């Protein structure tokens, strides 16, 4: 499973989940695997989490 890693300090967290599955990377946002069928409010994507005031990298 993909993880998110801080570019400054190296902290890693698991990929956020939506509708029971890890979200997928879509450039500058994370998206639910259900796309437009998502009922959790993530159909249009959500920002990639930040750590140390910087967006995290998908690893």
Biopython code that builds the backbone (N, CA, C, O; Angstrom):
import numpy as np
from Bio.PDB.StructureBuilder import StructureBuilder

atoms = [
    (1, "UNK", "N", (0.845, -1.177, 0.000)),
    (1, "UNK", "CA", (0.000, 0.000, 0.000)),
    (1, "UNK", "C", (0.891, 1.242, 0.000)),
    (1, "UNK", "O", (1.957, 1.250, 0.615)),
    (2, "UNK", "N", (0.451, 2.272, -0.685)),
    (2, "UNK", "CA", (1.193, 3.531, -0.735)),
    (2, "UNK", "C", (1.191, 4.210, 0.627)),
    (2, "UNK", "O", (0.290, 4.027, 1.445)),
    (3, "UNK", "N", (2.230, 4.996, 0.833)),
    (3, "UNK", "CA", (2.354, 5.787, 2.046)),
    (3, "UNK", "C", (2.638, 7.218, 1.638)),
    (3, "UNK", "O", (2.981, 7.501, 0.490)),
    (4, "UNK", "N", (2.490, 8.116, 2.602)),
    (4, "UNK", "CA", (2.870, 9.502, 2.417)),
    (4, "UNK", "C", (4.085, 9.767, 3.289)),
    (4, "UNK", "O", (4.136, 9.327, 4.438)),
    (5, "UNK", "N", (5.073, 10.491, 2.745)),
    (5, "UNK", "CA", (6.313, 10.742, 3.461)),
    (5, "UNK", "C", (6.607, 12.239, 3.468)),
    (5, "UNK", "O", (6.492, 12.911, 2.443)),
    (6, "UNK", "N", (6.988, 12.750, 4.638)),
    (6, "UNK", "CA", (7.365, 14.150, 4.761)),
    (6, "UNK", "C", (8.704, 14.372, 4.070)),
    (6, "UNK", "O", (9.654, 13.620, 4.283)),
    (7, "UNK", "N", (8.773, 15.411, 3.239)),
    (7, "UNK", "CA", (10.005, 15.701, 2.511)),
    (7, "UNK", "C", (11.070, 16.316, 3.411)),
    (7, "UNK", "O", (12.253, 16.298, 3.071)),
    (8, "UNK", "N", (10.660, 16.862, 4.559)),
    (8, "UNK", "CA", (11.621, 17.499, 5.459)),
    (8, "UNK", "C", (12.182, 16.557, 6.512)),
    (8, "UNK", "O", (13.399, 16.480, 6.686)),
    (9, "UNK", "N", (11.308, 15.835, 7.219)),
    (9, "UNK", "CA", (11.773, 15.032, 8.355)),
    (9, "UNK", "C", (11.695, 13.526, 8.126)),
    (9, "UNK", "O", (12.232, 12.759, 8.926)),
    (10, "UNK", "N", (11.038, 13.083, 7.051)),
    (10, "UNK", "CA", (10.968, 11.661, 6.744)),
    (10, "UNK", "C", (9.838, 10.905, 7.416)),
    (10, "UNK", "O", (9.732, 9.691, 7.243)),
    (11, "UNK", "N", (8.988, 11.584, 8.179)),
    (11, "UNK", "CA", (7.848, 10.923, 8.812)),
    (11, "UNK", "C", (6.962, 10.301, 7.745)),
    (11, "UNK", "O", (6.664, 10.934, 6.733)),
    (12, "UNK", "N", (6.536, 9.047, 7.972)),
    (12, "UNK", "CA", (5.653, 8.354, 7.038)),
    (12, "UNK", "C", (4.322, 8.048, 7.693)),
    (12, "UNK", "O", (4.267, 7.689, 8.870)),
    (13, "UNK", "N", (3.250, 8.190, 6.930)),
    (13, "UNK", "CA", (1.914, 7.807, 7.379)),
    (13, "UNK", "C", (1.274, 6.977, 6.273)),
    (13, "UNK", "O", (1.652, 7.080, 5.106)),
    (14, "UNK", "N", (0.302, 6.154, 6.650)),
    (14, "UNK", "CA", (-0.423, 5.368, 5.656)),
    (14, "UNK", "C", (-1.286, 6.270, 4.787)),
    (14, "UNK", "O", (-1.694, 7.354, 5.205)),
    (15, "UNK", "N", (-1.552, 5.811, 3.585)),
    (15, "UNK", "CA", (-2.412, 6.562, 2.669)),
    (15, "UNK", "C", (-3.804, 6.667, 3.297)),
    (15, "UNK", "O", (-4.337, 5.666, 3.775)),
    (16, "UNK", "N", (-4.399, 7.864, 3.303)),
    (16, "UNK", "CA", (-5.761, 8.004, 3.839)),
    (16, "UNK", "C", (-6.731, 7.062, 3.123)),
    (16, "UNK", "O", (-6.553, 6.739, 1.949)),
    (17, "UNK", "N", (-7.750, 6.634, 3.847)),
    (17, "UNK", "CA", (-8.747, 5.715, 3.312)),
    (17, "UNK", "C", (-10.030, 6.471, 2.983)),
    (17, "UNK", "O", (-10.332, 7.500, 3.587)),
    (18, "UNK", "N", (-10.776, 5.945, 2.019)),
    (18, "UNK", "CA", (-12.098, 6.444, 1.689)),
    (18, "UNK", "C", (-12.909, 5.277, 1.131)),
    (18, "UNK", "O", (-12.417, 4.527, 0.287)),
    (19, "UNK", "N", (-14.116, 5.124, 1.586)),
    (19, "UNK", "CA", (-15.004, 4.048, 1.121)),
    (19, "UNK", "C", (-14.325, 2.681, 1.258)),
    (19, "UNK", "O", (-14.525, 1.800, 0.422)),
    (20, "UNK", "N", (-13.528, 2.508, 2.308)),
    (20, "UNK", "CA", (-12.916, 1.220, 2.609)),
    (20, "UNK", "C", (-11.647, 0.890, 1.839)),
    (20, "UNK", "O", (-11.113, -0.208, 1.995)),
    (21, "UNK", "N", (-11.148, 1.801, 1.015)),
    (21, "UNK", "CA", (-9.947, 1.554, 0.219)),
    (21, "UNK", "C", (-8.992, 2.743, 0.353)),
    (21, "UNK", "O", (-9.428, 3.863, 0.619)),
    (22, "UNK", "N", (-7.682, 2.500, 0.166)),
    (22, "UNK", "CA", (-6.747, 3.632, 0.173)),
    (22, "UNK", "C", (-7.071, 4.590, -0.974)),
    (22, "UNK", "O", (-7.468, 4.169, -2.060)),
    (23, "UNK", "N", (-6.895, 5.865, -0.714)),
    (23, "UNK", "CA", (-7.116, 6.861, -1.756)),
    (23, "UNK", "C", (-5.984, 6.773, -2.775)),
    (23, "UNK", "O", (-4.910, 6.253, -2.474)),
    (24, "UNK", "N", (-6.230, 7.283, -3.980)),
    (24, "UNK", "CA", (-5.203, 7.239, -5.024)),
    (24, "UNK", "C", (-4.683, 8.646, -5.302)),
    (24, "UNK", "O", (-5.381, 9.641, -5.113)),
    (25, "UNK", "N", (-3.443, 8.691, -5.754)),
    (25, "UNK", "CA", (-2.780, 9.953, -6.033)),
    (25, "UNK", "C", (-3.224, 10.472, -7.392)),
    (25, "UNK", "O", (-3.203, 9.752, -8.390)),
    (26, "UNK", "N", (-3.624, 11.729, -7.408)),
    (26, "UNK", "CA", (-4.028, 12.348, -8.665)),
    (26, "UNK", "C", (-3.303, 13.653, -8.901)),
    (26, "UNK", "O", (-3.922, 14.656, -9.256)),
    (27, "UNK", "N", (-2.006, 13.648, -8.709)),
    (27, "UNK", "CA", (-1.213, 14.868, -8.893)),
    (27, "UNK", "C", (-1.130, 15.661, -7.599)),
    (27, "UNK", "O", (-0.349, 15.324, -6.709)),
    (28, "UNK", "N", (-1.938, 16.717, -7.492)),
    (28, "UNK", "CA", (-1.901, 17.545, -6.295)),
    (28, "UNK", "C", (-3.037, 17.239, -5.329)),
    (28, "UNK", "O", (-3.217, 17.950, -4.341)),
    (29, "UNK", "N", (-3.813, 16.177, -5.609)),
    (29, "UNK", "CA", (-4.924, 15.773, -4.733)),
    (29, "UNK", "C", (-4.957, 14.262, -4.590)),
    (29, "UNK", "O", (-4.332, 13.534, -5.361)),
    (30, "UNK", "N", (-5.708, 13.799, -3.576)),
    (30, "UNK", "CA", (-5.977, 12.376, -3.387)),
    (30, "UNK", "C", (-7.440, 12.137, -3.754)),
    (30, "UNK", "O", (-8.305, 12.961, -3.458)),
    (31, "UNK", "N", (-7.709, 11.005, -4.399)),
    (31, "UNK", "CA", (-9.053, 10.707, -4.863)),
    (31, "UNK", "C", (-9.541, 9.358, -4.351)),
    (31, "UNK", "O", (-8.760, 8.426, -4.160)),
    (32, "UNK", "N", (-10.855, 9.277, -4.133)),
    (32, "UNK", "CA", (-11.508, 8.022, -3.757)),
    (32, "UNK", "C", (-11.525, 7.097, -4.973)),
    (32, "UNK", "O", (-11.649, 7.551, -6.111)),
    (33, "UNK", "N", (-11.400, 5.800, -4.717)),
    (33, "UNK", "CA", (-11.430, 4.831, -5.822)),
    (33, "UNK", "C", (-12.790, 4.777, -6.513)),
    (33, "UNK", "O", (-12.892, 4.273, -7.632)),
    (34, "UNK", "N", (-13.829, 5.286, -5.868)),
    (34, "UNK", "CA", (-15.162, 5.273, -6.463)),
    (34, "UNK", "C", (-15.412, 6.475, -7.376)),
    (34, "UNK", "O", (-16.445, 6.547, -8.041)),
    (35, "UNK", "N", (-14.477, 7.408, -7.408)),
    (35, "UNK", "CA", (-14.650, 8.583, -8.258)),
    (35, "UNK", "C", (-15.920, 9.350, -7.917)),
    (35, "UNK", "O", (-16.168, 9.660, -6.752)),
    (36, "UNK", "N", (-16.714, 9.652, -8.921)),
    (36, "UNK", "CA", (-17.942, 10.415, -8.739)),
    (36, "UNK", "C", (-19.014, 9.705, -7.938)),
    (36, "UNK", "O", (-19.998, 10.329, -7.541)),
    (37, "UNK", "N", (-18.847, 8.411, -7.691)),
    (37, "UNK", "CA", (-19.820, 7.651, -6.908)),
    (37, "UNK", "C", (-19.548, 7.748, -5.400)),
    (37, "UNK", "O", (-20.327, 7.226, -4.602)),
    (38, "UNK", "N", (-18.464, 8.402, -5.006)),
    (38, "UNK", "CA", (-18.096, 8.531, -3.596)),
    (38, "UNK", "C", (-19.148, 9.348, -2.861)),
    (38, "UNK", "O", (-19.530, 10.430, -3.308)),
    (39, "UNK", "N", (-19.610, 8.829, -1.739)),
    (39, "UNK", "CA", (-20.601, 9.533, -0.933)),
    (39, "UNK", "C", (-19.975, 10.147, 0.322)),
    (39, "UNK", "O", (-20.696, 10.604, 1.209)),
    (40, "UNK", "N", (-18.669, 10.163, 0.404)),
    (40, "UNK", "CA", (-17.959, 10.687, 1.579)),
    (40, "UNK", "C", (-17.480, 12.120, 1.382)),
    (40, "UNK", "O", (-16.877, 12.694, 2.288)),
    (41, "UNK", "N", (-17.732, 12.698, 0.233)),
    (41, "UNK", "CA", (-17.306, 14.055, -0.044)),
    (41, "UNK", "C", (-15.936, 14.156, -0.690)),
    (41, "UNK", "O", (-15.388, 15.253, -0.794)),
    (42, "UNK", "N", (-15.365, 13.031, -1.129)),
    (42, "UNK", "CA", (-14.038, 13.052, -1.741)),
    (42, "UNK", "C", (-14.074, 12.829, -3.249)),
    (42, "UNK", "O", (-13.039, 12.550, -3.854)),
    (43, "UNK", "N", (-15.238, 12.947, -3.860)),
    (43, "UNK", "CA", (-15.359, 12.708, -5.303)),
    (43, "UNK", "C", (-14.522, 13.707, -6.100)),
    (43, "UNK", "O", (-14.019, 13.372, -7.172)),
    (44, "UNK", "N", (-14.371, 14.909, -5.597)),
    (44, "UNK", "CA", (-13.584, 15.934, -6.295)),
    (44, "UNK", "C", (-12.157, 16.008, -5.773)),
    (44, "UNK", "O", (-11.422, 16.943, -6.091)),
    (45, "UNK", "N", (-11.772, 15.033, -4.980)),
    (45, "UNK", "CA", (-10.423, 14.975, -4.430)),
    (45, "UNK", "C", (-10.289, 15.808, -3.173)),
    (45, "UNK", "O", (-11.113, 16.674, -2.879)),
    (46, "UNK", "N", (-9.225, 15.521, -2.442)),
    (46, "UNK", "CA", (-8.907, 16.321, -1.270)),
    (46, "UNK", "C", (-7.407, 16.592, -1.283)),
    (46, "UNK", "O", (-6.636, 15.810, -1.840)),
    (47, "UNK", "N", (-6.996, 17.695, -0.672)),
    (47, "UNK", "CA", (-5.572, 18.051, -0.716)),
    (47, "UNK", "C", (-4.693, 16.974, -0.079)),
    (47, "UNK", "O", (-5.098, 16.303, 0.871)),
    (48, "UNK", "N", (-3.496, 16.824, -0.615)),
    (48, "UNK", "CA", (-2.516, 15.915, -0.021)),
    (48, "UNK", "C", (-2.137, 16.477, 1.350)),
    (48, "UNK", "O", (-1.853, 17.669, 1.464)),
    (49, "UNK", "N", (-2.127, 15.634, 2.399)),
    (49, "UNK", "CA", (-1.782, 16.128, 3.731)),
    (49, "UNK", "C", (-0.406, 16.796, 3.762)),
    (49, "UNK", "O", (0.475, 16.483, 2.960)),
    (50, "UNK", "N", (-0.248, 17.713, 4.698)),
    (50, "UNK", "CA", (1.032, 18.395, 4.870)),
    (50, "UNK", "C", (1.686, 17.956, 6.174)),
    (50, "UNK", "O", (1.009, 17.504, 7.097)),
    (51, "UNK", "N", (2.988, 18.092, 6.240)),
    (51, "UNK", "CA", (3.785, 17.823, 7.442)),
    (51, "UNK", "C", (4.976, 18.761, 7.367)),
    (51, "UNK", "O", (5.553, 18.933, 6.293)),
    (52, "UNK", "N", (5.351, 19.359, 8.460)),
    (52, "UNK", "CA", (6.429, 20.377, 8.468)),
    (52, "UNK", "C", (6.114, 21.494, 7.466)),
    (52, "UNK", "O", (7.007, 22.040, 6.818)),
    (53, "UNK", "N", (4.821, 21.816, 7.357)),
    (53, "UNK", "CA", (4.342, 22.890, 6.471)),
    (53, "UNK", "C", (4.600, 22.646, 4.988)),
    (53, "UNK", "O", (4.632, 23.599, 4.210)),
    (54, "UNK", "N", (4.784, 21.392, 4.580)),
    (54, "UNK", "CA", (5.007, 21.039, 3.177)),
    (54, "UNK", "C", (4.095, 19.875, 2.792)),
    (54, "UNK", "O", (3.839, 19.001, 3.620)),
    (55, "UNK", "N", (3.594, 19.846, 1.536)),
    (55, "UNK", "CA", (2.827, 18.673, 1.093)),
    (55, "UNK", "C", (3.705, 17.422, 1.170)),
    (55, "UNK", "O", (4.897, 17.470, 0.864)),
    (56, "UNK", "N", (3.110, 16.314, 1.578)),
    (56, "UNK", "CA", (3.850, 15.057, 1.687)),
    (56, "UNK", "C", (3.982, 14.410, 0.313)),
    (56, "UNK", "O", (3.159, 14.647, -0.570)),
    (57, "UNK", "N", (5.018, 13.594, 0.134)),
    (57, "UNK", "CA", (5.245, 12.841, -1.102)),
    (57, "UNK", "C", (4.607, 11.468, -0.995)),
    (57, "UNK", "O", (4.601, 10.870, 0.080)),
    (58, "UNK", "N", (4.067, 10.961, -2.101)),
    (58, "UNK", "CA", (3.551, 9.593, -2.154)),
    (58, "UNK", "C", (4.735, 8.675, -2.434)),
    (58, "UNK", "O", (5.473, 8.871, -3.400)),
    (59, "UNK", "N", (4.905, 7.666, -1.574)),
    (59, "UNK", "CA", (6.008, 6.702, -1.751)),
    (59, "UNK", "C", (5.462, 5.298, -1.829)),
    (59, "UNK", "O", (6.227, 4.345, -1.976)),
]
sb = StructureBuilder()
sb.init_structure("model")
sb.init_model(0)
sb.init_chain("A")
sb.init_seg("    ")
for serial, (resi, resn, name, xyz) in enumerate(atoms, 1):
    if name == "N":
        sb.init_residue(resn, " ", resi, " ")
    sb.init_atom(name, np.array(xyz, "f"), 0.0, 1.0, " ", f" {name:<3s}", serial, name[0])
structure = sb.get_structure()
